[in-house]
């Protein structure tokens, strides 16, 4: 799904009462490759800089928000609010770290505010949540990096394990349905998926906290 063209950039612009962005609009490339130039251009009211920042980070920030809040639409709303605030306060914008770190901190704060507001923070104080909250923004792994690493690990996985895992993840089949499809026992399916997950954990050590979230959110983003 194209997040920029479906539910994202257009919503931010509508809420800011700005003209919508044509799907075919071209954006200068070389001019905005440097983050400092992007920020400087944004402070001078550059819509092109804002669009480039949006397209570069939006989908990854939605996945990042999903580490705290298990609802995709709520995550999108939070990220949109961050971008809306970014545009509204663009002329006073001060970025002392990387732009990615700056946006990550904003999204994390919005997520925690959302949890506190809805009085459900305690519900998510699992080992995973505690581990994620203890990381600095630079230590959070973004979706595009995890996706590449995941595909690489998947290509090296035993074909039998890979087939079983993909039937579960992509086709959303129950273990009993996979067993029927492959003509094996349910126990065999369970063992294969367990081995596949162990293989992923061993080959994606830098991403160990995000593997379950990646498997959950990949199809919805």
N, C-alpha and C positions, 0 to 999 in steps of 0.2 A: 504494500500500500504506500502511495506517495503522500507522506504526511504533510509536505509543504503545500501540495495542491488540493488536499482534501479538507482536513480539519486542522488548521494551524495558522499559517501566515494570514490568510484571508480573515480569520476570526479576530486576530490581533488588530489588523488594520480597520476592520469594521468597528471594533470597540473604541478605537482611537479616532474614529470619524475621518479616516484618511481614505484616499482612493484605493480600490483593490488593485492587486498586481496581476497583470496579464500572465497567463501560463507560459507564453512564448517569450517573455521579456528576457533579453540577454543582459548579462551582468559582467562588467569588466573584470578580467582575471588578474593580470599582472599588477594592476594598480592597487589591489587590495590583498595581496599575498601576505604582507607584513601586518601582524596584529596591531602594532602601534599605529600604523597608518589607518587601519580599520577603525580603531577607537577615535583617532583624530578626526577622521571623516564623519563618523557618527556624531561627534560633538558639534560638527558644522551642519547638522541636519541632513546628512546624506542618506536617502532612502536606499540607495544601492548598497551602502555599507551595512545597513540594518538587515537587508535581505540576505546578504552573504553570511552574516553572523547567524541569522536564523537558520539558513539551510545547512550551515556547517555543523551546528550543535544541537538542533532541535530534537531529532529522533534519539540521539544518545542521552540527552537530558531527560526525556520521557522514560527511558529504560532506567536511568539512575533514580528517578523518583519512585519507580516501581520497586526499588529495594526497600522502601519505607511503607508504601501504600499499595496494596494489591488490587488496585482498580485503575484500569488504563485511562478511562475518561477523566477521572479525578487527577491523574498524573498529567494528562495533557492540559487540563485547566490550570494546574499549578505552574507548569512551564510557560504557558501563555501569559499568565500574570507576571512572571519574571520578565518576559520580553516586553510586555506592556510597560512595566516600570522602567525597564532599560530605555525605552523610547521616550517616555515622559521625562526622565531625568538625564537625558543624554548630554545636555550642555554642562551639567555638573559632574559628569562621569569621571571617576578616578579609578584606574585599574593598576594596582601596584604589583600584582602577580600576573600570571598568564590569564588571558581572557577566559579560557576553559575553566580554570580554577575559580575565577570570579563568578562565573555563571553557576558552577557547581555548588558553591557556598550559598548562593541566593536560593537555588532550588532546595538544597538541604534544609535551610532555615524555614522556607515555606512549608515543606513537608512536616517538619516538627511542629510548626504552628498549627497546621491542620490537625495533626494527631492530638495536640493539647486541646484544641478547640472542641473536638468531638469526643474528648474524654476516653480515648481508646488507646492511648500511648502504652499503657501496661499490657494490653493485649498483644503487642508486637515486640515485647522485650524478650525475644527468643535469643538463643546463642548467636544466630545469624545477625539479628538486628544489633546486638551489642558489638559484634565484631565489625560490622559496617560503620557504626557510629564512631568507632575508635580510630578509623582511618582518616588521614588527611585528604583534602580534595585531590591532590596529585596522585594519591595511591588508589583512588577509585578507577576501576578499569571500565572504559567505555565500550559500548556495544560493537562498534566496527572492529575494534582490536580483538575482542573476544570472538566475534563471528569468524574472523580469519583463522584464529588459533583453533577454534572448534572444527572448522572444515578440514584443516590440516590433520588434526588428531583423528577425525572420523575417517579420513582416507587411509590411515595407517591401521585402523581397527580391523580385527578379524572379520571377514565378510559375513560369517554366520551371526556374530554378535551385532554387527552393524545393521543387518537386515531386521533382526528382532527389535533392536532399539528404535529404528525408524518406523516400524509398524506401530509401535507404542506412541512415539512422539508425533509423527506426521499424520498418521491415519487415526490416531486416538483410539486404537483398538484395546479392548480389555485383554488381560492375560489369557483368559479362556478362548477368546476369539483368535488371538495370535496362535495359540496352540492348535486350534482347528485349522487355521490357514497353513501352518507349517507341518501339520501332522506329527506333533510332538506333545509331550505331557505339559501340563501347566507348571509343574515343578521345573521342567527344563527351561521353559520361558522365563521363569523367575530367576533361575541361575544365570541365564544368558544376560538378562538386563542388569543383574547385580554385577556381573563381570564387566559389562560395557561401561557402567557407571564408575567402577573402580579404575578401568583403563582411562577414562576421561579425567578423573581426579589426579591420577598419576602423571598424565601428560599435560594437564592444565593447572599445574600447581599455583601459578601466579594468579589464577582466576578461581580458586577453589570455593570462595564464598559466593560467586556469581553463577556457578553452573546450574543449580536448581532454578534460579530466577531466569536464566537464559532459556532453559528448556520450556519454562512457563510462558515467557513473554515473546519469544521469537516469532511465533505465528501471528501475534496480534499487533506487532509493530510494523 
